[in-house]
Protein backbone atom coordinates (compact mmCIF):
# COMPACT_ATOMS: atom_id res chain seq x y z
CA UNK A 1 0.00 0.00 0.00
CA UNK A 2 1.30 3.42 -0.87
CA UNK A 3 2.20 5.62 2.10
CA UNK A 4 -0.21 8.34 0.94
CA UNK A 5 -3.07 5.82 0.62
CA UNK A 6 -2.47 4.57 4.17
CA UNK A 7 -2.60 8.03 5.73
CA UNK A 8 -5.60 8.99 3.60
CA UNK A 9 -7.62 6.07 5.02
CA UNK A 10 -6.67 6.47 8.71
CA UNK A 11 -7.31 10.21 8.93
CA UNK A 12 -10.49 11.21 10.84
CA UNK A 13 -13.37 12.03 8.53
CA UNK A 14 -16.52 14.01 8.99
CA UNK A 15 -19.71 11.91 8.74
CA UNK A 16 -21.66 13.59 5.95
CA UNK A 17 -24.79 11.75 7.12
CA UNK A 18 -24.51 12.88 10.76
CA UNK A 19 -27.62 15.08 10.61
CA UNK A 20 -29.58 12.52 8.57
CA UNK A 21 -28.76 9.91 11.22
CA UNK A 22 -30.13 12.22 13.92
CA UNK A 23 -33.30 12.82 11.89
CA UNK A 24 -33.77 9.08 11.32
CA UNK A 25 -33.35 8.31 15.03
CA UNK A 26 -35.76 11.13 15.92
CA UNK A 27 -38.48 9.84 13.56
CA UNK A 28 -37.88 6.22 14.56
CA UNK A 29 -38.15 7.00 18.30
CA UNK A 30 -41.05 9.42 17.89
CA UNK A 31 -43.06 6.64 16.27
CA UNK A 32 -42.11 4.19 19.05
CA UNK A 33 -39.83 2.09 16.84
CA UNK A 34 -42.71 1.19 14.54
CA UNK A 35 -41.36 2.55 11.27
CA UNK A 36 -39.24 0.63 8.78
CA UNK A 37 -36.97 2.43 6.34
CA UNK A 38 -39.75 3.09 3.81
CA UNK A 39 -41.94 5.01 6.25
CA UNK A 40 -38.94 6.79 7.76
CA UNK A 41 -37.95 7.81 4.22
CA UNK A 42 -41.48 9.05 3.49
CA UNK A 43 -41.49 11.11 6.69
CA UNK A 44 -38.09 12.61 5.87
CA UNK A 45 -39.36 13.65 2.44
CA UNK A 46 -42.53 15.07 4.02
CA UNK A 47 -40.30 17.23 6.23
CA UNK A 48 -38.40 18.48 3.18
CA UNK A 49 -35.27 16.43 3.86
CA UNK A 50 -33.91 15.15 0.55
CA UNK A 51 -32.23 11.77 0.81
CA UNK A 52 -32.24 8.55 -1.23
CA UNK A 53 -34.36 5.70 0.15
CA UNK A 54 -31.41 3.31 -0.25
CA UNK A 55 -29.32 5.60 1.93
CA UNK A 56 -32.02 5.56 4.61
CA UNK A 57 -32.13 1.74 4.51
CA UNK A 58 -28.33 1.55 4.75
CA UNK A 59 -28.07 4.00 7.66
CA UNK A 60 -30.87 2.30 9.59
CA UNK A 61 -29.20 -1.08 9.11
CA UNK A 62 -25.89 0.36 10.34
CA UNK A 63 -27.62 1.74 13.45
CA UNK A 64 -29.61 -1.47 14.04
CA UNK A 65 -33.01 0.21 13.64
CA UNK A 66 -35.61 -2.32 12.50
CA UNK A 67 -39.39 -2.37 12.76
CA UNK A 68 -41.07 -5.57 13.91
CA UNK A 69 -42.52 -7.94 11.34
CA UNK A 70 -46.29 -8.40 11.30
CA UNK A 71 -47.62 -11.78 12.39
CA UNK A 72 -50.24 -13.91 10.69
CA UNK A 73 -53.81 -12.75 11.19
CA UNK A 74 -57.11 -14.53 11.71
CA UNK A 75 -58.34 -16.54 8.72
CA UNK A 76 -62.11 -16.78 8.39
CA UNK A 77 -62.42 -18.94 5.26
CA UNK A 78 -64.56 -21.96 6.04
CA UNK A 79 -65.59 -23.26 2.65
CA UNK A 80 -68.35 -22.19 0.35
CA UNK A 81 -71.45 -21.07 2.25
CA UNK A 82 -73.33 -19.09 -0.37
CA UNK A 83 -72.83 -17.83 -3.87
CA UNK A 84 -69.32 -16.40 -4.09
CA UNK A 85 -69.02 -12.98 -5.74
CA UNK A 86 -66.47 -12.36 -8.52
CA UNK A 87 -63.28 -10.38 -7.99
CA UNK A 88 -64.72 -7.15 -9.38
CA UNK A 89 -61.92 -5.00 -7.96
CA UNK A 90 -59.04 -6.99 -9.54
CA UNK A 91 -56.45 -5.17 -7.39
CA UNK A 92 -57.47 -1.78 -8.78
CA UNK A 93 -57.35 0.03 -5.44
CA UNK A 94 -57.21 3.55 -6.91
CA UNK A 95 -60.27 5.79 -6.81
CA UNK A 96 -60.76 9.50 -7.49
CA UNK A 97 -63.49 10.13 -4.90
CA UNK A 98 -64.66 8.86 -1.50
CA UNK A 99 -67.31 6.18 -1.08
CA UNK A 100 -66.56 4.48 -4.38
CA UNK A 101 -64.55 1.51 -3.10
CA UNK A 102 -64.71 0.10 0.43
CA UNK A 103 -62.90 -2.93 1.81
CA UNK A 104 -63.33 -5.05 4.92
CA UNK A 105 -61.82 -7.98 6.77
CA UNK A 106 -61.61 -9.52 10.26
CA UNK A 107 -58.48 -9.76 12.40
CA UNK A 108 -57.92 -11.66 15.64
CA UNK A 109 -55.97 -10.47 18.69
CA UNK A 110 -54.97 -12.85 21.48
CA UNK A 111 -53.81 -11.46 24.85
CA UNK A 112 -53.42 -13.59 27.96
CA UNK A 113 -55.52 -16.38 26.50
CA UNK A 114 -58.42 -14.01 25.75
CA UNK A 115 -59.33 -13.19 22.15
CA UNK A 116 -61.07 -10.32 20.45
CA UNK A 117 -61.91 -9.71 16.81
CA UNK A 118 -61.70 -6.43 14.91
CA UNK A 119 -63.99 -5.90 11.92
CA UNK A 120 -63.53 -2.53 10.15
CA UNK A 121 -64.51 -1.00 6.82
CA UNK A 122 -61.91 1.18 5.07
CA UNK A 123 -62.44 3.65 2.26
CA UNK A 124 -59.78 3.02 -0.39
CA UNK A 125 -59.84 6.69 -1.32
CA UNK A 126 -57.97 7.83 1.80
CA UNK A 127 -57.74 4.88 4.18
CA UNK A 128 -60.44 6.30 6.45
CA UNK A 129 -62.08 3.87 8.87
CA UNK A 130 -65.75 4.16 7.90
CA UNK A 131 -66.97 1.96 10.74
CA UNK A 132 -65.71 -0.82 12.97
CA UNK A 133 -66.80 -3.37 15.55
CA UNK A 134 -64.67 -5.01 18.25
CA UNK A 135 -66.21 -8.31 19.33
CA UNK A 136 -65.36 -11.24 21.60
CA UNK A 137 -66.74 -13.64 18.99
CA UNK A 138 -66.25 -13.68 15.20
CA UNK A 139 -69.96 -14.15 14.56
CA UNK A 140 -72.27 -12.80 11.87
CA UNK A 141 -73.66 -10.12 14.21
CA UNK A 142 -70.23 -8.50 14.33
CA UNK A 143 -70.17 -7.97 10.56
CA UNK A 144 -73.84 -6.95 10.34
CA UNK A 145 -73.38 -4.34 13.09
CA UNK A 146 -70.35 -3.01 11.21
CA UNK A 147 -72.44 -2.60 8.05
CA UNK A 148 -75.31 -0.91 9.88
CA UNK A 149 -72.92 1.62 11.40
CA UNK A 150 -71.51 2.37 7.96
CA UNK A 151 -74.96 2.79 6.43
CA UNK A 152 -76.02 5.21 9.18
CA UNK A 153 -72.92 7.30 8.48
CA UNK A 154 -73.24 7.06 4.69
CA UNK A 155 -76.86 6.35 3.69
CA UNK A 156 -76.20 6.88 -0.04
CA UNK A 157 -74.07 3.96 -1.22
CA UNK A 158 -75.58 3.13 -4.58
CA UNK A 159 -72.86 2.05 -7.04
CA UNK A 160 -70.22 1.51 -4.36
CA UNK A 161 -67.95 -1.59 -4.47
CA UNK A 162 -67.39 -3.55 -1.25
CA UNK A 163 -64.34 -5.83 -1.41
CA UNK A 164 -63.43 -8.64 1.00
CA UNK A 165 -61.81 -12.04 1.14
CA UNK A 166 -63.83 -15.27 1.01
CA UNK A 167 -64.54 -15.37 4.75
CA UNK A 168 -67.76 -17.13 5.67
CA UNK A 169 -69.29 -13.87 6.93
CA UNK A 170 -69.08 -12.39 3.45
CA UNK A 171 -70.52 -15.50 1.82
CA UNK A 172 -73.55 -15.43 4.10
CA UNK A 173 -76.87 -14.60 2.45
CA UNK A 174 -77.64 -11.97 5.13
CA UNK A 175 -74.46 -10.05 4.31
CA UNK A 176 -75.08 -10.32 0.57
CA UNK A 177 -78.67 -9.15 1.02
CA UNK A 178 -77.62 -6.03 2.97
CA UNK A 179 -75.18 -5.05 0.25
CA UNK A 180 -77.74 -5.50 -2.51
CA UNK A 181 -80.35 -3.60 -0.49
CA UNK A 182 -78.03 -0.59 -0.42
CA UNK A 183 -77.02 -0.80 -4.08
CA UNK A 184 -73.51 -2.07 -3.33
CA UNK A 185 -71.62 -4.37 -5.70
CA UNK A 186 -69.90 -7.20 -3.84
CA UNK A 187 -66.33 -8.12 -4.77
CA UNK A 188 -64.28 -11.02 -3.35
CA UNK A 189 -60.60 -11.90 -3.44
CA UNK A 190 -59.60 -15.19 -4.99
CA UNK A 191 -58.95 -17.93 -2.46
CA UNK A 192 -55.36 -17.93 -1.25
CA UNK A 193 -54.52 -14.55 -2.82
CA UNK A 194 -53.93 -12.15 0.06
CA UNK A 195 -52.65 -9.47 -2.35
CA UNK A 196 -56.18 -9.15 -3.70
CA UNK A 197 -57.09 -7.49 -0.39
CA UNK A 198 -53.72 -5.92 0.41
CA UNK A 199 -55.31 -2.64 1.56
CA UNK A 200 -56.79 -4.40 4.60
CA UNK A 201 -53.73 -6.61 5.06
CA UNK A 202 -51.58 -3.48 5.26
CA UNK A 203 -53.97 -1.79 7.71
CA UNK A 204 -53.96 -4.74 10.10
CA UNK A 205 -50.19 -5.12 9.78
CA UNK A 206 -49.62 -1.48 10.74
CA UNK A 207 -52.15 -1.62 13.57
CA UNK A 208 -50.49 -4.66 15.12
CA UNK A 209 -46.95 -3.37 14.63
CA UNK A 210 -47.71 0.09 15.96
CA UNK A 211 -50.06 -0.84 18.79
CA UNK A 212 -50.25 -4.53 19.66
CA UNK A 213 -46.63 -5.69 19.47
CA UNK A 214 -45.00 -2.58 20.91
CA UNK A 215 -46.83 -2.59 24.23
CA UNK A 216 -47.26 -4.93 27.15
CA UNK A 217 -50.91 -5.51 27.89
CA UNK A 218 -52.29 -6.45 31.29
CA UNK A 219 -55.50 -7.76 29.72
CA UNK A 220 -57.57 -7.72 26.55
CA UNK A 221 -59.78 -4.87 27.80
CA UNK A 222 -56.81 -2.49 28.03
CA UNK A 223 -56.01 -3.29 24.41
CA UNK A 224 -59.59 -2.61 23.33
CA UNK A 225 -59.52 0.83 24.96
CA UNK A 226 -56.21 1.68 23.30
CA UNK A 227 -57.44 0.42 19.93
CA UNK A 228 -60.51 2.67 20.10
CA UNK A 229 -58.30 5.63 20.96
N, C-alpha and C positions, 0 to 999 in steps of 0.2 A: 504494500500500500504506500502510495506517495505520502511524504510528510505533510504536505498541504492538505491532502484529503483527510488524513487522520485528525488534524487540528480543526478542520471544517466541521467534522461530525461530532466532536466532543464539546464544542463551544456551546454555552447556554443559548437557547433560542426562545423567542417570544411565541407563546401559543396564540396563533391567529384566531382560534376558535374559542378563546377564553370567555368572551361575553356570550357567545352562542351557548356554550356549556351552561353558564349561569341561567340563561333564559330557559333552556331545556329542563334543568333541575327545578326551576321555579314552577313551570307549567306542570311538570310531572308530580311534584309534591302538592301543588294547589288542587290537583284533581285526584288526590289520595292514591297515587300510584296506579291509576286505572288506565292511563293512556299508553298505547303503543306508539311506535315512531310515526305512523301515519297521522294519528290525531294530534300528536305533538307538532308535527310539521304543519298541519292545517291551522293550528292555533298560532304558530309563529307567523305564518303568512297573513292570518287575520289581523295580527298586531303590526303588520308592515315590516316584518323582519324577513329579508330575502335570503334564503338558504336552500340548497338542493336537498331533496328528500333522502337521497342516498347518504349525504353527509350527516343528516339527523340520525339515520339508522346506525351509521358507523359510530358516531359520538355516544349514542345511547348504549350501544354494545360495549364500548370501551369503559363506560361508567357503570355498567351492570344494571341498567334501568330497563326492566321488562314488565309488561303488563301480564296479568294472569290469563291463562287460556280458558275459554268457556267450556263448561261441561255439557254432557248430553242432556237434553230436555225430555220432558214427558211425551210419550208417543201414544196417540189416541186411536190409531187405526185398528179396527177390530173386524175387518172383513166387510163385505158389501151388505149394507142394511137396506138402502133404498136405491133409487135410480141415481147413478153417479153423474154429476154435471161435467161437461167438457172443460178443458183448460182454455177458457176464453182469453185469459190475460196473456198467456204465452211469453211470460217474463218481460212484458212491456210495462214496466213500472212507472214510466213517465206520464205525467198528465199536466195540462196547462191551467187547471182550475180545481178548486176544492170540491169535494163530494162527487167526484167522478169515479174514483177507484178506491175502495176500502179493502182492507185485509184483516184477517183474524186468525187466531190460533190459541192453544191452551198450553201453559207451561206449569210444571210441578216444582214445588220447593219443599225440601225435607229438612227440618230442624229438630234435633232432639227426639227423633222418632215420630214427630207429628208432621203431617203434610198439609199443604194448602195448594190451591190451584188458581192461577191467574188467567183470566180470559178477557183480553182487550180487543178493541177495534182500532186500527190505525188508518188515517187518511194518507194515501201515498203521495198526495200533493206536497205535504210539508211534515209528515211524520207525527202529526197531532194525534193524541189519544182521544178518540171520539167518545168512547165509553169503556168501562171495564167492570168486571165483577171478580172479587176474591172469595173463593168458596173452599169449604173443607172437604167437599166431594165433587168429583168431575162429572156431575150429572147433567141432564138436559136442561134443568131449571137454570143452571148457571149461564148457559149460552142464551137461553130465551130471555132472561133478565137483562143480559148484556144488549141484546137487540132492542128490547123495549126502551132501555135508557137512550140508545142511539136515536131511535125513532122519535122520542119526545124532544130531543135536542135538535134533530133535523127531520121535520115531518115530510119534507118534499125530497124524495129519493128516487123518483122515477128516472130510469135510464142508468142508474148507478151500477157498477160492477162490484160484487163482493167476492173476494178470492180467499180460499182456504186450502188446507190439505184435505186428505180423505178420511179425517177423523169421523168416528161414528156419529158425533153430534151433528155434523154438517151433512151427513147422509140421511138423517132422520126426516121423515115427512113433515113434522111440525116445523122444523127449521126451514125446509124448502118452501113450505106454505107461507111462512111469514115474509120471506124474501119476495115471493111472487105477489103477495098482497100489497107490497109497497113498491112494486114496479122495479125490483132489483134483479139483475141478471147474475145467476150463480156461476162461479168459476172455481174449478178444483185443480190442484196440482196433480201431476202424475204420481202414481205410487212409487216411493223410493227416490223421488227427485226433490230433495230439500231446497235446491236452488230455485225451484219454481215458486217458492214462498220465502225467498231470502230476505225480504223486507221485515217480516216477522221474526225470522231466525236472528237477524242482526239486532233487532230491538231486544229480544230476550237475552241475547249474548251480552249486550251492553248493560242491561239491567242487572244481570247476575254478577258480571265483573265489577261494576261500579257500586253495587249495593250489597248483594248477598255475600260474595266471597271476601270482601275487604272489611268485614265487621264480624265481631263475635256476638252471637245472639243468645240471650238467656232463654228465650222461648219463641215459639212461632208467632205469638201475638205481638211481640215487640217488632218483629219483622213486618207484620202486616201494617202496623202504624207507620213505620218508616217508609214502606212502599207507597202508601197513600200520600205521604208528604212529598 
